[in-house]
């Protein structure tokens, strides 16, 4: 072993003094990479899909921090002390906006004063779709189904409206990222914000943004091909989060179990949906990983419907630059898998 290492040790013994004579600090060489990483701005993101887009644009510069991690949902999240510290230290903060992450609105005002805060629901070029009240099934021209609903049913819808802050904030659905063209619009705003906050890395951000744009175009074409064979088959979802996906790809969501995931539907509501599933024949009812799966079992009991899982907020996925693509392909493939035999 000594004989094998001999030449290497001789070279090393020669090189280190030589470097020292030249005035090169050895620790500086060893930790140069660390020093470069420390120069990256502190960037904080709210939810996984946004974190993924920001991560892709920041590749080669740094990694953004994520607030709503793991299987947590922005609909039910409570800010942690570590999140508060991240907001206080941030140079740039990205969120969708108060319509989705209502829990962030006051903390941003109190803790994010020194940061550049970008609400991506204000990105130029976004397609914004009106929020659908009442968890209605199918399209209604005359509103007959709403007129014949029970008083309890109307009370449930009103309670959902009151409980869900994002209903109060605007007339549009905030699950904007479920259309890749909206993701492109948000990526453009992310890039502009990062370049303004960190002009030294502008070329890297802009190059990454161009690569991301191309990947999003390819993803859009791919998803069209995946869902094409099943896009005319109706199905029911846990909560009304998918209309951007519907709108982009022409698929048919017949209704939702609940308007707001914070509000558990009453017995009459579940019974109505159960009847609707039977009327549709063999179809699918999709759960979401964060929320009560037993509701889905009740809804499909005694019917020919199958159940599946959709994950619009990436609760089950590992955060990172590839997450957005895994998320969107996962939704498309889950729909195709469940509906193919329907």
C-alpha positions in Angstrom: 0.0 0.0 0.0 2.8 2.4 0.9 4.6 1.6 -2.3 1.4 2.3 -4.3 0.7 5.6 -2.6 4.3 6.7 -2.8 4.2 8.7 -6.1 0.9 10.4 -5.1 2.3 11.5 -1.7 5.4 12.9 -3.4 3.3 15.0 -5.8 1.1 16.2 -2.9 4.1 17.1 -0.8 5.4 19.1 -3.7 2.1 20.8 -4.7 1.0 22.0 -1.2 4.1 24.1 -0.4 4.1 25.4 -4.0 0.5 26.6 -3.6 1.3 28.1 -0.3 4.3 30.0 -1.8 2.0 31.3 -4.5 -0.2 32.7 -1.8 -3.1 30.3 -2.5 -4.9 29.4 0.7 -5.7 25.7 0.7 -9.0 26.0 2.7 -10.1 28.7 0.2 -9.7 26.1 -2.6 -11.4 23.4 -0.8 -14.4 25.6 0.1 -14.8 27.7 -3.0 -17.9 25.8 -4.0 -19.5 26.4 -0.6 -18.7 30.1 -0.9 -20.5 30.3 -4.3 -23.6 28.6 -2.9 -23.7 31.1 0.0 -24.0 33.9 -2.5 -27.3 32.7 -3.8 -30.3 34.8 -2.6 -32.6 33.3 0.1 -35.7 32.3 -1.9 -38.9 30.9 -0.2 -41.8 29.3 -1.9 -45.2 28.4 -0.6 -46.3 25.1 -2.2 -44.6 22.2 -4.0 -45.8 23.0 -7.6 -44.5 26.5 -7.3 -41.3 25.3 -5.6 -40.7 23.0 -8.5 -40.9 25.8 -11.1 -38.7 28.1 -9.0 -36.2 25.2 -8.5 -36.0 24.6 -12.2 -35.2 28.3 -12.9 -32.7 28.5 -10.0 -30.7 25.4 -11.0 -26.9 26.2 -10.8 -27.5 29.1 -8.5 -29.2 27.8 -5.4 -32.3 25.9 -4.0 -35.4 27.6 -2.8 -37.0 26.8 0.6 -40.4 25.3 0.8 -43.1 26.1 3.4 -45.9 23.5 2.8 -43.8 20.3 2.6 -44.6 16.6 2.9 -48.3 15.7 2.7 -49.6 19.0 4.1 -52.2 21.0 2.2 -52.3 24.8 1.9 -56.0 24.5 2.6 -55.4 23.4 6.2 -51.8 24.5 6.9 -50.6 26.3 10.0 -47.3 28.2 9.9 -44.4 26.7 11.9 -41.7 28.7 13.7 -39.1 27.5 11.1 -41.3 28.8 8.3 -41.5 32.2 10.1 -37.7 32.3 10.3 -37.4 31.5 6.6 -39.8 34.3 5.7 -37.9 36.8 7.8 -34.6 35.8 6.2 -35.9 35.7 2.6 -34.9 38.0 -0.2 -37.6 36.7 -2.5 -40.9 35.0 -1.7 -43.1 33.3 -4.2 -46.7 32.3 -3.5 -49.9 31.8 -5.5 -51.8 34.4 -3.6 -54.2 35.0 -0.7 -56.9 33.0 -2.5 -55.0 29.8 -2.0 -52.6 30.3 0.9 -54.7 32.4 3.2 -52.6 31.3 6.1 -49.6 33.3 4.7 -51.3 36.6 4.2 -50.7 38.2 7.6 -47.2 36.5 8.1 -46.0 38.0 4.8 -47.1 41.5 6.0 -45.3 41.0 9.3 -42.2 39.0 8.4 -41.6 39.6 4.7 -41.2 43.3 4.8 -37.6 43.2 3.5 -38.4 40.6 0.7 -39.6 41.0 -2.8 -42.9 39.2 -2.7 -44.4 37.8 -5.9 -48.1 36.7 -6.0 -48.1 34.4 -9.0 -51.9 34.7 -9.5 -51.0 38.1 -10.8 -48.7 36.8 -13.5 -49.4 38.4 -17.0 -51.0 36.0 -19.4 -52.7 33.6 -17.0 -55.9 31.9 -17.9 -58.3 32.5 -14.9 -61.5 30.5 -14.6 -64.4 31.4 -12.4 -64.7 29.5 -9.1 -67.6 27.0 -9.3 -69.8 27.4 -6.3 -71.9 24.6 -4.8 -69.9 21.6 -6.1 -72.4 21.3 -8.9 -72.6 18.4 -11.2 -72.3 19.0 -15.0 -73.3 22.2 -16.6 -76.6 23.8 -15.7 -78.4 26.2 -18.0 -81.5 26.7 -15.9 -80.3 26.0 -12.4 -83.1 23.5 -11.7 -80.9 21.2 -9.6 -80.0 24.1 -7.3 -83.7 25.1 -7.0 -84.8 21.7 -5.9 -81.9 21.2 -3.4 -82.8 20.9 0.3 -82.3 23.8 2.7 -79.6 21.7 4.4 -77.8 21.4 1.1 -77.8 25.1 0.6 -76.6 25.5 4.1 -73.6 23.2 3.4 -72.7 25.2 0.3 -72.9 28.5 2.3 -70.8 27.0 5.1 -68.1 26.0 2.6 -68.2 29.5 1.2 -67.7 31.1 4.6 -65.0 28.6 5.7 -62.9 28.9 2.6 -61.0 32.3 2.5 -60.1 31.9 -1.1 -63.8 32.1 -2.1 -63.9 35.5 -0.5 -60.8 36.7 -2.3 -61.9 36.4 -5.9 -64.0 35.1 -8.6 -61.4 32.7 -9.9 -60.2 29.2 -9.1 -56.6 29.3 -7.6 -55.4 25.9 -8.8 -53.8 27.8 -11.7 -50.8 25.5 -12.1 -52.9 22.6 -13.5 -52.6 24.1 -17.0 -49.0 24.0 -18.3 -49.6 27.2 -20.2 -50.4 28.9 -16.8 -47.2 27.3 -15.5 -45.3 29.1 -18.4 -46.9 32.4 -17.4 -45.9 31.9 -13.8 -42.4 30.9 -14.8 -42.0 34.1 -16.7 -42.9 36.1 -13.6 -40.6 34.0 -11.5 -37.7 34.7 -13.9 -38.4 38.5 -14.0 -38.5 38.6 -10.2 -35.3 36.6 -9.7 -33.4 38.7 -12.3 -34.4 41.9 -10.5 -33.4 40.6 -7.1 -30.2 38.9 -8.2 -28.9 40.4 -11.5 -25.5 38.7 -11.1 -27.2 35.4 -12.0 -29.5 36.8 -14.7 -28.1 34.8 -17.6 -28.5 31.5 -15.6 -32.1 32.3 -14.7 -33.0 33.2 -18.2 -31.3 30.2 -19.8 -33.1 27.9 -17.3 -36.4 29.6 -18.0 -36.0 29.0 -21.7 -35.3 25.3 -21.1 -38.3 25.1 -18.8 -40.6 26.7 -21.4 -39.6 24.1 -23.9 -40.2 21.2 -21.5 -43.6 22.6 -20.6 -44.6 22.7 -24.3 -43.5 19.1 -24.7 -45.4 18.1 -21.5 -48.5 19.7 -22.9 -48.3 17.7 -26.1 -47.6 14.5 -24.1 -50.7 15.0 -21.8 -53.0 15.6 -24.7 -52.0 12.2 -26.1 -52.4 10.5 -22.7 -56.0 11.7 -22.0 -57.3 11.7 -25.6 -58.8 8.2 -25.4 -60.8 8.9 -22.2 -61.5 12.6 -22.3 -65.3 12.1 -23.0 -65.8 9.8 -20.1 -67.3 11.6 -17.0 -66.0 11.2 -13.5 -66.3 12.7 -10.0 -63.5 14.3 -7.9 -63.1 14.8 -4.2 -63.0 18.6 -4.4 -63.3 21.0 -7.3 -59.7 21.6 -8.1 -59.2 20.4 -11.6 -61.0 22.8 -14.0 -57.8 24.2 -15.4 -56.8 20.6 -16.4 -60.4 20.1 -17.7 -60.3 23.3 -19.7 -56.9 22.6 -21.2 -57.6 19.0 -22.3 -61.3 18.9 -22.8 -62.0 16.3 -20.2 -65.4 15.8 -18.4 -65.6 16.2 -14.6 -69.2 15.6 -13.7 -69.0 17.0 -10.2 -67.2 17.1 -6.9 -67.9 15.7 -3.5 -67.2 18.9 -1.8 -66.6 22.5 -2.8 -63.9 23.1 -0.2 -61.7 20.4 1.4 -62.1 22.0 4.8 -65.8 21.3 4.8 -67.0 17.7 5.2 -70.2 17.2 3.1 -73.4 16.2 4.9 -75.2 12.9 4.6 -77.7 14.3 2.1 -74.8 15.6 -0.1 -73.1 12.2 -0.1 -76.4 10.5 -0.9 -77.0 12.8 -3.8 -73.5 12.1 -5.2 -74.0 8.3 -4.7 -77.2 8.5 -6.8 -75.4 10.5 -9.5 -72.6 7.9 -9.7 -75.2 5.3 -10.4 -76.9 7.4 -13.1 -73.5 7.9 -14.9 -73.0 4.1 -15.0 -69.4 2.7 -14.9 -67.2 5.7 -14.1 -64.6 6.8 -11.6 -64.5 8.7 -8.4 -61.2 10.2 -7.4 -59.9 10.7 -3.9 -57.0 12.9 -2.8 -54.2 11.7 -0.6 -54.5 14.3 2.1 -58.3 13.9 2.7 -60.7 11.3 4.1 -60.7 8.2 1.7 -63.7 6.6 3.4 -66.0 9.2 1.8 -65.1 7.7 -1.6 -65.9 4.2 -0.4 -69.4 5.4 0.7 -70.0 7.2 -2.6 -69.2 4.2 -4.9 -70.7 1.5 -2.6 -73.2 -0.6 -4.6 -72.2 1.0 -8.0 -70.0 -0.1 -10.8 -67.7 2.9 -10.3 -64.1 2.5 -9.7 -62.0 4.6 -7.4 -58.7 6.3 -8.1 -56.4 9.0 -6.6 -55.5 12.4 -7.9 -52.8 14.5 -6.3 -53.2 18.1 -7.4 -50.9 19.6 -4.8 -48.2 16.9 -5.0 -48.7 15.7 -1.4 -47.1 12.3 -2.2 -44.2 13.6 -4.3 -40.7 14.6 -3.4 -40.0 18.3 -3.9 -37.6 19.4 -6.6 -37.4 20.7 -10.2 -38.9 17.6 -11.7 -41.9 17.5 -9.4 -44.2 19.6 -11.6 -43.8 17.2 -14.5 -44.3 14.1 -12.4 -47.4 15.7 -10.9 -49.0 16.5 -14.2 -48.2 13.1 -15.8 -49.5 11.5 -12.7 -52.9 13.2 -13.0 -53.1 12.3 -16.7 -52.1 8.7 -16.2 -54.4 8.2 -13.2 -57.4 9.5 -15.2 -56.5 7.3 -18.1 -56.0 4.2 -15.9 -59.3 4.5 -14.1 -61.4 5.6 -17.1 -60.0 3.2 -19.6 -62.2 0.3 -18.4 -65.2 2.5 -17.8 
